[in-house]
Amino acid sequence: MKYIGPFLRINKLKKENIEHQLFFLAKESLNQIVLYSKCGVYTPIKELKIKNLSSSDINTFGNISPLLCLYKKANPKLINIDNNLCWDDEGFKKEVNIGSNALMTLSILELCNYYKRFEGVNTKKFNLAKLYMGICKNQLEFYASHFRNEDGVFVDKKETKNSSNGEVNFEEKNKKFKFSSQALLMNAYYIYSSLSDDEEKTFYENFALDILNMLVEFKEDIYLLSHEEILKLTLCLNIFYSYSKNKKCKVLLLDLCELLSDKINDTAAISDDNKLEYDYLKYINYFLLYKNMSIIKFKEDAEKIYNKLLNLYDPEKGIFIKHTEKKDITFSCTEISLYLLVCLIHGNMSKEQDDTNLIILDIFKRQLVDSGIILSWPDVPNLNDIERYNNYTLKSEDLIDEQFFRTPSIPTPESCELAPIFIKHVTYSKRKETFKPSKVSFDSYKNMFIFFLIIYILKP
């Protein structure tokens, strides 16, 4: 009778399981995109010229294709080529969004920190830190060479090919630039310099500080930016300050926080139903400000926003509901992911966690997992993988439960031949109380934004 299985499965899922699952999803999905998707301009591993990585070490990575830049959009349907699952290059939209690429590099840099902990513990895992550092250096050089306009600022571009020699070139898609994109790259160059032992590391640091000086110089223009841009720029400065403790950054950051406080009741800026994530970003910014500066006011501001978001949660349906008269509600992948992240942050900050933990479990299961907004989930590491064990002991008593890596109701990439990414949105029918996924597609900015925040906030 063993094949029948248990009569009752008791759900033991906890907040800690969810945090670990999300980190695992972001970490492994990013690995697949950066090393194997070919969804962008890529280079052979030998061209990376990584120091202290022997030819035998290089061979352990197999047939990888490290990205120098990431395309804007793609079809995440995987195709089987020589027994390898690959992205279909016919679905690539060969435009380069500079914000997506900055977020990709920032995510990899955060993972460099993660994999450095394996030094002296596991050579293969530690080599991933070396590989990622090499990729980041080449990406940052590639961005500086190809994605700046004649004024020296980073802009979005589209790929073109020289008909005579087939070389890849890029031309400006438009001349506009975003301050938030410059700030994202400021972070990437600075964090690379702080992690690198390269002799040229000071050049990367100085380049980052040049961008900071530009932001300070143009602060009067920054004060006139849209609500969304100010939120994103504040987030970038929060990250930069956490690494640098730079005084110029702190002054500008506090100025922008005061501006955010002035706009907090500006209904014209946040009334649009599609801009609910503004509140999520405000909460995350206030949380980081409190974490960076220990100023109680920022914690109190975060609490006010959380209470406002809490009112959206419907305990009977187990999801948060946006206020609308429409029969169907559209939820973007960023809205759902950020709502869950806010709840996870609050759950770690607050002493009264019972209600928050229940909300976390509901939103994760019903709105993130069951909605179909994630196409697939990477499989659990096998039993000889050191990351399956507490303290990396490989001892059976330290084996970590599978619930810390994935949820069984979402298929693996191998079983459904879809990449482990977020689609743009899902639609909820209030009458049927069911979700309907949108078209299967990969939006690089939305995915890199979600993956970066998950890794930055939830990394062990």
Long-range contacts (C-beta under 8 A, 24 or more apart in sequence): 12-403, 13-361, 13-364, 13-365, 13-403, 14-357, 14-361, 15-344, 15-347, 15-353, 15-357, 15-360, 15-361, 16-404, 17-401, 17-403, 17-404, 18-340, 18-344, 18-360, 18-361, 18-364, 19-344, 19-458, 20-404, 20-405, 21-403, 21-404, 21-405, 21-406, 21-407, 22-340, 22-454, 22-458, 23-454, 23-455, 23-458, 23-459, 23-460, 24-378, 24-404, 24-405, 24-406, 25-374, 25-377, 25-378, 25-406, 25-420, 25-454, 26-107, 26-450, 26-451, 26-454, 26-455, 27-111, 27-114, 27-455, 28-378, 28-420, 29-378, 29-419, 29-420, 29-421, 29-447, 29-451, 30-104, 30-107, 30-108, 30-111, 30-451, 30-455, 32-378, 32-413, 32-419, 32-420, 33-67, 33-70, 33-104, 33-419, 33-421, 33-447, 34-66, 34-67, 34-104, 34-108, 34-135, 35-61, 35-64, 35-65, 35-66, 35-67, 36-64, 36-65, 36-84, 36-86, 37-65, 37-67, 37-74, 37-86, 37-87, 37-419, 38-65, 38-67, 38-86, 38-87, 38-89, 39-67, 39-70, 39-71, 39-74, 39-87, 39-89, 39-92, 39-442, 39-444, 40-67, 40-68, 40-69, 40-70, 40-71, 40-96, 41-67, 41-68, 41-69, 41-142, 41-159, 41-168, 42-66, 42-67, 42-68, 43-68, 43-138, 45-131, 47-138, 48-131, 48-134, 48-135, 48-137, 48-138, 49-134, 50-130, 50-131, 50-133, 50-134, 51-130, 51-134, 51-198, 52-130, 53-127, 53-130, 53-131, 53-134, 57-123, 57-127, 60-124, 60-127, 61-127, 61-131, 66-131, 66-135, 66-138, 67-104, 67-135, 67-139, 68-138, 68-139, 68-142, 69-96, 69-101, 69-139, 69-142, 69-143, 69-146, 69-147, 70-96, 70-100, 70-101, 70-104, 70-444, 70-448, 71-95, 71-96, 71-159, 71-444, 72-96, 72-97, 72-100, 72-443, 72-444, 72-445, 73-441, 73-442, 73-443, 73-444, 74-441, 74-442, 74-444, 75-440, 75-441, 75-442, 76-375, 76-418, 76-419, 76-421, 76-440, 76-441, 76-442, 77-417, 77-418, 77-419, 77-440, 78-413, 78-417, 78-418, 78-419, 79-417, 80-417, 85-413, 85-414, 85-417, 87-419, 94-158, 94-159, 95-156, 95-157, 95-158, 95-159, 95-173, 96-147, 96-156, 96-157, 96-158, 96-159, 96-170, 97-156, 97-444, 97-445, 98-143, 98-147, 98-154, 98-155, 98-156, 98-157, 98-181, 98-185, 99-178, 99-180, 99-181, 99-184, 99-445, 100-444, 100-445, 100-448, 101-139, 101-143, 101-147, 101-448, 102-143, 102-154, 102-181, 102-184, 102-185, 102-187, 102-188, 103-184, 103-445, 103-448, 103-449, 103-451, 103-452, 104-139, 104-444, 104-448, 105-136, 105-139, 105-140, 105-143, 105-188, 105-192, 106-184, 106-187, 106-188, 106-191, 106-239, 106-452, 106-456, 107-448, 107-451, 107-452, 107-455, 107-456, 108-132, 108-135, 108-136, 108-139, 109-136, 109-188, 109-191, 109-192, 109-195, 110-452, 110-455, 110-456, 110-459, 111-455, 112-136, 112-195, 113-195, 113-459, 114-459, 114-460, 118-386, 118-392, 121-386, 121-392, 122-386, 122-392, 125-386, 125-387, 133-192, 133-195, 133-196, 136-188, 136-192, 137-192, 137-196, 137-198, 140-188, 140-189, 140-192, 140-204, 143-185, 144-207, 146-170, 149-175, 149-177, 153-177, 153-182, 154-181, 154-182, 154-185, 178-229, 179-215, 179-218, 179-221, 179-222, 179-225, 179-229, 179-233, 180-229, 180-232, 180-233, 180-236, 182-211, 182-214, 182-215, 183-211, 183-215, 183-232, 183-233, 183-236, 183-237, 183-240, 184-236, 185-211, 186-211, 186-212, 186-215, 186-236, 186-240, 187-236, 187-239, 187-240, 187-243, 190-240, 190-243, 190-244, 191-243, 194-243, 208-240, 209-246, 212-240, 212-246, 212-248, 212-249, 213-248, 215-252, 216-248, 216-251, 216-252, 219-252, 219-255, 222-256, 223-255, 223-259, 226-269, 227-263, 227-266, 227-269, 227-270, 227-275, 227-278, 228-275, 228-278, 230-256, 230-259, 230-260, 230-263, 231-260, 231-278, 231-281, 231-282, 231-285, 232-281, 234-260, 234-285, 235-281, 235-284, 235-285, 235-288, 238-285, 238-288, 238-289, 238-292, 239-288, 239-456, 241-292, 242-288, 242-291, 242-292, 250-293, 253-289, 257-285, 257-289, 257-298, 260-285, 261-301, 264-301, 273-322, 273-323, 273-324, 274-330, 274-332, 276-322, 276-335, 277-332, 277-334, 277-335, 277-338, 279-305, 279-308, 279-309, 280-309, 280-335, 280-338, 280-339, 280-341, 280-342, 281-338, 283-309, 283-342, 283-345, 284-338, 284-341, 284-342, 284-345, 284-453, 284-457, 287-345, 287-349, 299-349, 302-346, 302-349, 306-342, 306-346, 309-339, 309-342, 310-359, 312-339, 313-359, 313-362, 313-363, 315-358, 315-362, 317-366, 317-433, 318-362, 318-363, 318-365, 318-366, 318-367, 319-362, 319-363, 319-366, 319-367, 319-428, 320-363, 320-367, 327-429, 327-430, 327-431, 328-427, 328-428, 328-429, 328-430, 329-427, 329-428, 329-430, 330-425, 330-426, 330-427, 330-428, 331-367, 331-371, 331-373, 331-425, 331-426, 331-427, 331-428, 332-424, 332-425, 332-446, 333-373, 333-422, 333-423, 333-424, 333-425, 333-446, 333-447, 333-450, 334-446, 334-449, 334-450, 336-363, 336-367, 336-368, 336-371, 336-373, 336-426, 337-368, 337-422, 337-450, 337-453, 337-454, 338-450, 338-453, 339-363, 339-367, 340-364, 340-367, 340-368, 341-453, 341-454, 341-457, 341-458, 344-457, 344-458, 345-457, 365-407, 367-435, 369-407, 369-409, 369-410, 370-409, 370-435, 371-426, 371-428, 371-435, 371-437, 372-423, 372-426, 372-435, 372-436, 372-437, 373-422, 373-423, 373-425, 373-426, 373-435, 373-437, 374-410, 374-420, 374-421, 374-422, 374-423, 375-416, 375-418, 375-419, 375-420, 375-421, 375-422, 375-423, 375-440, 376-410, 376-411, 376-412, 376-413, 376-415, 376-416, 376-418, 376-419, 376-420, 377-406, 377-407, 377-410, 377-411, 377-412, 377-420, 378-405, 378-406, 378-412, 378-413, 378-420, 379-406, 379-412, 379-413, 379-414, 380-405, 380-406, 381-405, 421-447, 422-446, 422-447, 422-450
